[in-house]
Amino acid sequence: MTGNAGKFADVVKHFFLLEVLDMKISMDPNTVFYDAFGGNYWTEITKAWQESSNSFSTARDFIDKANGTNMVNSVYYQLVSKIPIGHYRKDRLDYYWGSTKFAYELSKLRNVNTKLIYNSLEPDEVNSAQVLAIPDGAKIDYRVNDSFDVEDEYVIEMQNSNSGLLFFDPFFGGKRNQKEENYRACAEMLIKLKDSLNQYTNWSFIIWYPIRNKKENLKIQTHHDYARRNMNADIYILCDTKYGGHSERDINGVAMLVVNPPIGLTKRITDVEYEELSRIYKMNKSKPEFVVF
Ligand SMILES: C[S@@+](CC[C@H](N)C(=O)[O-])C[C@H]1O[C@@H](n2cnc3c(N)ncnc32)[C@H](O)[C@@H]1O
């Protein structure tokens, strides 16, 4: 778990993801959610975890230091509480949810048959996701793949299911080479999937990018230019102008590149996400800025 858990970039990511998935589910209840970088399924939020991961600092002023886990006023809690089924008590948030867990809860809430595919490169993460999903009875297809390497699998899913969402959520962090490698691999995946995404237009592909500085922004722009020229694609950028980060490595903006966005996504994101995020971020005296290219 990185220091971004529960912070701005994470909240916006999950918020956006749920809006897109919800739109797709309402159009086709058998939509597939392919979480290529599944990560943590859910993690118990202890005071020690919170401190060691430097997480939830968007809600710094509201964290109950004495109890450690009482996140009821945190921005993250506001997000989770949009989905009223889950493993938290009324006045406490005890678990941090990952993207597959969010998708699972959303499909339960909507009472639909979303096929969930959880993938990670790390067998340990896959094992722990399997164990954690069992008490809840979540039916998930688990895979252990290098997501940058299995474009054939994505195409098979596209051929077999009428509607789906492929979600790419790499770290874009760590050592410089690893970061550059992630950018390069995402750009290549756009090229590899171009024809299939143009053929299976009910399949959407989202790539999440962090924005820390202008250089990163330019890199994302080249991916976006390629996607826009060759496919039906939009990019959504949300920056938190007041957050500013606490160090160079803090992420204060995110970009979501969406190939084959559901019709009406821009309006929904503008009307719902921006309004809602502005409302919940008021608690943090923050003013997010939102841009659609
Ligand atoms: C940013 S985290 C994902 C967080 C998760 N999607 C969420 O929203 O909670 C990235 C995850 O991808 C895994 N990962 C890293 N490189 C990968 C690769 N090449 N293929 C598949 N998984 C990878 C990591 O182990 C890590 O858990």
The ligand as an SDF file (V2000), in Angstrom:
LIG
                    3D

 27 29  0  0  0  0  0  0  0  0999 V2000
   -2.0260    1.4260   -7.8830 C   0  0  0  0  0  0  0  0  0  0  0  0
   -2.1780   -0.2390   -7.3680 S   0  0  0  0  0  0  0  0  0  0  0  0
   -3.8370   -0.6420   -7.7800 C   0  0  0  0  0  0  0  0  0  0  0  0
   -4.8870   -0.2120   -6.8120 C   0  0  0  0  0  0  0  0  0  0  0  0
   -6.2800   -0.7120   -7.0800 C   0  0  0  0  0  0  0  0  0  0  0  0
   -6.6430   -0.7050   -8.4910 N   0  0  0  0  0  0  0  0  0  0  0  0
   -7.2630    0.1300   -6.2930 C   0  0  0  0  0  0  0  0  0  0  0  0
   -7.9250    0.9930   -6.8630 O   0  0  0  0  0  0  0  0  0  0  0  0
   -7.3850   -0.0830   -5.1150 O   0  0  0  0  0  0  0  0  0  0  0  0
   -1.2860   -1.1370   -8.5920 C   0  0  0  0  0  0  0  0  0  0  0  0
   -1.3020   -2.6600   -8.3790 C   0  0  0  0  0  0  0  0  0  0  0  0
   -0.9160   -3.3300   -9.5680 O   0  0  0  0  0  0  0  0  0  0  0  0
   -0.0190   -4.4050   -9.2770 C   0  0  0  0  0  0  0  0  0  0  0  0
    0.8850   -4.4540  -10.4620 N   0  0  0  0  0  0  0  0  0  0  0  0
    2.0230   -3.7670  -10.6580 C   0  0  0  0  0  0  0  0  0  0  0  0
    2.5260   -4.0210  -11.8880 N   0  0  0  0  0  0  0  0  0  0  0  0
    1.6770   -4.8780  -12.4770 C   0  0  0  0  0  0  0  0  0  0  0  0
    1.6370   -5.5150  -13.7660 C   0  0  0  0  0  0  0  0  0  0  0  0
    2.5820   -5.2900  -14.6790 N   0  0  0  0  0  0  0  0  0  0  0  0
    0.5970   -6.3480  -14.0190 N   0  0  0  0  0  0  0  0  0  0  0  0
   -0.3730   -6.5640  -13.0970 C   0  0  0  0  0  0  0  0  0  0  0  0
   -0.3900   -5.9930  -11.8800 N   0  0  0  0  0  0  0  0  0  0  0  0
    0.6170   -5.1710  -11.5680 C   0  0  0  0  0  0  0  0  0  0  0  0
    0.6680   -4.0110   -8.0010 C   0  0  0  0  0  0  0  0  0  0  0  0
    1.0390   -5.1390   -7.2730 O   0  0  0  0  0  0  0  0  0  0  0  0
   -0.3700   -3.1390   -7.3100 C   0  0  0  0  0  0  0  0  0  0  0  0
   -1.1290   -3.9040   -6.4240 O   0  0  0  0  0  0  0  0  0  0  0  0
  1  2  1  0
  2  3  1  0
  2 10  1  0
  3  4  1  0
  4  5  1  0
  5  6  1  0
  5  7  1  0
  7  8  2  0
  7  9  1  0
 10 11  1  0
 11 12  1  0
 11 26  1  0
 12 13  1  0
 13 14  1  0
 13 24  1  0
 14 15  1  0
 14 23  1  0
 15 16  2  0
 16 17  1  0
 17 18  1  0
 17 23  2  0
 18 19  1  0
 18 20  2  0
 20 21  1  0
 21 22  2  0
 22 23  1  0
 24 25  1  0
 24 26  1  0
 26 27  1  0
M  CHG  2   2   1   9  -1
M  END
$$$$
